[in-house]
């Protein structure tokens, strides 16, 4: 009998594959979680709220998402030709 986590992992990766996401290390449940947090921050959701949604005991744990969001925002501005 397969473990529930393994079945869920396969289901999430299958849905992400069907959605057209490229194969890679971020096409997994953890990547989906990380992407959700970064999108929420980029849309203006406060860090303390994202931290609660992610189930972190301390807000500092969610700070990695804020750093990633700033980095990804910088990369997108460079791609768009707007180095700010």
MOWOPE-V71413 format. One record per pair of residues at least 12 apart in sequence whose C-alpha atoms are under 6 Angstrom apart, sorted by sequence separation. I is the first residue (numbers start at 1). J is the second residue. If there is no record, write none. Layout:
i->[I & I]
j->[J & J]
//
This chain:
i->[13 & 38 & 38]
j->[28 & 65 & 69]
//
